[in-house]
Amino acid sequence: MSVIRLRPAKGSRPAFSPPPVEGQVRLLQRHRRLAIVGAAIGLVVGLVATLPASLLANAVASATNDTFLLAEAEGTIWSGSAITVLTGGVGSHDASVLPTRLEWTLRPRWNGVSLHLTQDCCLAHGMDLSLRRTLDAWRVDVIGPDERGKEIAAAAKVTPGMSGADSAALAAATPLGQWPMGWLEGRGFPWNTIHPGGVLTLSTHNLSFALKNGHWSTLGSAQVEIRQASSRLTTLDSLGTYRVLIQPDPSTQVNPGDGASRDLVWISTIDGALLIDGRGLIGATGVRIRAEAHAAAGSEAALNNLLNLIGRRNGAMSDISIG
């Protein structure tokens, strides 16, 4: 019996392909692993990118013991908005709300993150915070409108008191933000009894904070102004305008160029019927301020009740003690 062998027509493919060689198998396996890793990375990135803003709101509430709340948070942790609420803390029945929503944009950087905040009522020019890791410390830079686009100096000059350059820079700086004093009523006593009015403005100059070996230090300076302050406890339309200056204490500066572990505070009256003068410290143990307040000539009767409330009376003076 003869055997007939069938040959494929010229140009046609064989009915069966030869098995792949070992190198091809390894290449296919590598491609599959890369595809799985890529899909896993894509899934993680997608989940992180869509983390809800409520997570950030919960973190803020926990960090502030429920004294500052981001209510009705919308969006993601990277781009969102919320209503800002000031309260007396857990269990408090006091709360006050700012009239417009706070909006934020959070962006990762190779050595940290940057945060941009805007709020129509209070942060019209926007506020920028930068958290970054340096060689030996974590650093937070507060970037004002006039400093945006510029690098904050790695080390600010720390001198006793307010230098002329610092005072001039703060006076000329565009305020970082402004808030109605009535918002403080949400903190409870004594604010809900004083019923403060007026506007609080904040200006900064090369302000930054560093965390090194578990200790905070400060560089730069800040100024708070309370303009046209008022209270329902008096018959006066305005109590006056006041300035609070904050600058690092050079006596707590460990090395030249380092920040100080304690800040000095000066309180003074720009003008008004209620005259206040004070000094204080801000450090690891908290805030400690001692000030004296008294009425300008002709305003004693109108300010008597307020002076009794804000401090311990000592004749015509009221001794104010915080911390």
ZIFENRA-V211483 format. One record per backbone hydrogen bond with DSSP energy under -1.0 kcal/mol. NH is the residue of the N-H (numbers start at 1). CO is the residue of the C=O. Records with the same first field share a line. If there is no record, write none. Layout:
# ZIFENRA-V211483
NH: CO  CO
This chain:
# ZIFENRA-V211483
12: 9
25: 21
26: 22
27: 23
28: 24
29: 25
30: 26
31: 27
32: 28
33: 29
34: 30
35: 31
36: 32
37: 33
38: 34
39: 35
40: 36
41: 37
42: 38
43: 39
44: 40
45: 41
46: 42
47: 43
48: 44
49: 45
51: 48
53: 75
55: 52
57: 53
58: 54
59: 55
60: 56
61: 57
62: 58
63: 59
64: 60
66: 61
67: 64
69: 85
71: 83
74: 81
76: 79
77: 51
80: 104
81: 74
82: 102
83: 71
85: 69
86: 96
87: 67
88: 94
92: 89
96: 86
98: 84
102: 82
103: 118
104: 80
105: 116
106: 78
107: 114
109: 112
113: 131
114: 107
115: 129
116: 105
117: 127
118: 103
119: 123
123: 119
126: 123
127: 117
128: 143
129: 115
130: 141
131: 113
132: 139
133: 111
134: 137
138: 211
139: 132
140: 209
141: 130
142: 207
143: 128
147: 144
150: 147
167: 163
168: 164
169: 165
170: 166
171: 167
172: 168
173: 169
176: 202
177: 202
178: 122
179: 200
181: 198
183: 180
184: 181
185: 182
186: 183
187: 184
188: 185
192: 188
193: 190
194: 190
195: 191
197: 230
199: 227
200: 179
201: 225
202: 177
203: 223
205: 221
208: 219
209: 140
210: 217
211: 138
212: 215
215: 212
217: 210
218: 260
219: 208
221: 205
222: 246
223: 203
224: 244
225: 201
226: 242
227: 199
229: 240
230: 197
232: 194
234: 231
239: 229
241: 271
242: 226
243: 268
244: 224
245: 266
246: 222
247: 264
249: 262
252: 249
253: 250
258: 255
260: 218
263: 282
264: 247
265: 280
266: 245
267: 278
268: 243
270: 241
271: 241
274: 239
275: 294
277: 292
278: 267
279: 290
280: 265
281: 288
282: 263
283: 286
286: 283
288: 281
289: 322
290: 279
291: 320
292: 277
293: 318
294: 275
296: 273
299: 296
303: 299
307: 303
308: 304
309: 305
310: 306
312: 319
314: 317
317: 314
318: 293
319: 312
320: 291
322: 289
